[in-house]
Amino acid sequence: MNAILTHKFVESIPKKLEQGVLYISLEFGTAIHLCICGCKSEVVTPFSPLDWKLIFEGDYVSLSPSIGNWSFDCKSHYWIYRNKIIQCRRWSEKEIKENRKKDKRKKYLFFKKKHR
């Protein structure tokens, strides 16, 4: 599936989200959208050196790294690249567990170094 998202810069996140819209709040350093699979789960992607990076190119936005909704029943996995949704293969439970462990370790080392 290669669907298109539109993006909206907002001061605060609206109470009701529209499918196919990536809401971006620079003030709160985050973006939110409804899961692309249609399950209506809210996907929050905070911007930070350890989470997501927003790339704004005027008419297009991208988020990096990919979005893995491992806590949702759908377990959807995709990239947002230049307003396009690029769906990825579903990860195994083992891959999800290993990725979570790696992320936890990366955050631990980052904050340990920062607080020296």
Secondary structure, 3 states (H helix, E strand, C coil): CCCECEEEECCCCCCCCCCCEEEEECCCCEEEEECCCCCCCEEEEEECCCCEEEEECCCCEEEEEEEECCCCCCCCEEEEECCEEEECCCCCHHHHHHHHHHHHHHHHHHHHHHCC
